[in-house]
């Protein structure tokens, strides 16, 4: 069964809908340039008491800061971007946290197990992720490692993506929204149901 993360959550109602629909992880974006930005404190509040993995997207965090934030907030995973991301990933993985390590999809991109689980997203010169654009899935097909597929996924294409690429997991954000940072609960449920049943 495909592992599912829904990212870019900003309010309690959306978190509750994601949990109720059967997601495996909820993602919170602590990257100021994102329209889905939440503070660390807000992410901690949203993650409090939910029974699935919680993942904090970060940028330019040193390993010591990443570990401190994870320990203080109780958030169970990290998706690090920017400077020191590899070192933060290794530190978090070594401390027992879930690590999704973002990579732009492309020929020759392969897994480094010391960095956690690769998360393959649409290449972009101007955005870290959440572009809402699908990349050429042939760039990810045939991989034998465990990885998460992202990039423009939604209820209308997730089954096809899983059939084509056979990822371990999928991740969606903008493709499940009625506006940036506000999820459409029907789309969330439809996406998770299709991902889990493909």
N, C-alpha and C positions, 0 to 999 in steps of 0.2 A: 504494500500500500504506500502511495506517495506521501512523503512528509510535506506539510504545507505551512508556510509563513505568510502572514498578512502584515504589511509594513505601513509606516506612516500614520500610526494611530495617534489621535490628539484628544479624544474625550472618552469618558467612561462608558457611554452608550455604545460606541463603536467597539471598544474592548470587550464588552459583554456579548455583543453580537458575534464577534470573532470566536470567542471561547465557546459560545452556545452552538455555533455551526460546526465545531470539531477541528479547528485549526490546531497545529502542533506548536506554533510559536507566534508571538505578537512582537512587532518591531516598532521602536520609538526613535525618531530622528533628532539627534542632538547636534545638528549641523546648521549653523545660523543662516546660510544661504538658501536653505530649503523652505518651501512654503508649508512644509509639514513639521517645522522645527518645534521642539518642546525643550524646556530646560531639563537639566538632570533631575531637579527636584520634582518637576511635573511628571517626568518619566517614571520616577520612583513611586509616585502616588498612583499612577495608572497601572503599574505593574503589581501593586500591593495585593497579595492574597489570591492571585489568579493561579490556576493549577496547570498552566502550560508554560513552555519556555518563554522567557522575555529577553529580547535582544536590543541592545542600545547601539545605534549607529553613531560613530564618533569621527572626529577629524583632528589630526595633528596632536594626538595624545601621547605623551611619553608613557612607557610601560608602568612606571610607579603610579602615575595618575590614573591610568586605566584600571589597575588592580584596586586602588583605593576607592574609586567610584563604584566598581562592581561590588566590593565588600560592603560599602556604606549603604547602597541602595537595595541590595538583595536581588538585583537583576542578574539573570542566569547566563547571559551571553553577550558577545560583543561582535560588531561588524565594523572594523576599523578602516578608516581612509586616511590618506595624506601622509605627512612626515611621521616617521616612527611606527607606521602601521604594522610592518612585519615584526618588529620587536614587541609591540603591544600584543599582537596575535600570539606570538610564541609564549609570552609571559602569561597571558590569560589561559591558554591551552594547558600550560604546565601547572597552573593553579586549579585546574579542573573545570573551567568554564567552557560553555559552548562557544566556538569561534567559527563565524562565517567570514571567509576571507575574500573580499571582492576582487574580481578580475574582469577586465574588458575582454569579451569573447574575441578570439582571433586564432589564426592558424598557429599551431605549435604550443598553445597555452596548455600547460599540464599542472597537475597537482603537486604541491609540496606539503606533505603530511605534517610537517612541523608548524605550518601556518593554520591548520584547521581544515574545515570543509570549504572548497572553492565555491564561490557564488559567481556564476557567469552572467554578465549583464551587457547591455548594448553599448558598444563603443561610442564615446562622445568626447569632443574636445572641450565642451563647455559645462558638462554636468557630471556629477559622480554617479548618478543613477536616477531612477524615477522619471526617465524621459518619456515613458509611455510608448516607446518604439520597440518593435520586434527586430532582432538581428537574424541573420541567415543561420537557421538552425543546423545546417550542415557543418558549421564550425564547431558544434558541440556533439554531434551524433557520433556514435561509435566509441565514446570514452568508456573505459572500464572502471574508473575510479568513482567514488561517491562525490556527487556535486549537486548544487542547487541551481536551477535555471530561473533566471529573471529576465526582465526586459519586455514590456508591453503585453504581459499576460493578463487575461481576463476570462470571464465565463465562455466567451465565444471561441477561444483558441486554446485553452489549457489542455483539453483532451487530445487535440492534434499535436500539441507540443510534446506531451508525454509519450504518445505513440511514436513520434518521430525521433525524439532525442533519448528517451528512457532515462531521465534524470532520477537521482535519489529523492530530490525535493524540488518544489517550486516556490516562488516568492512573487507576490503581486502587491502593488500599491496604487498607482494612479489609475490603473484599469478597473478599479473597484470603487471609484469615487463619484459622488455627485458634484463635489467641488474640492479644490485642494485641501487635504486634511480632513475631509468629511466623507465617510464611507456610505455607500448605498448598501443597506443591510441585505436586501434581496440579492444583489450581485455577489456579495460576500458569501452568502449561503450557497448560491448556485456554483460559484467558483470552487469552493471547498468540496462540495458534493461531487462535482465532475472530476476534480483532481483525485479524490479518494476512490472513485469508482472506475477509473480508467486503468 
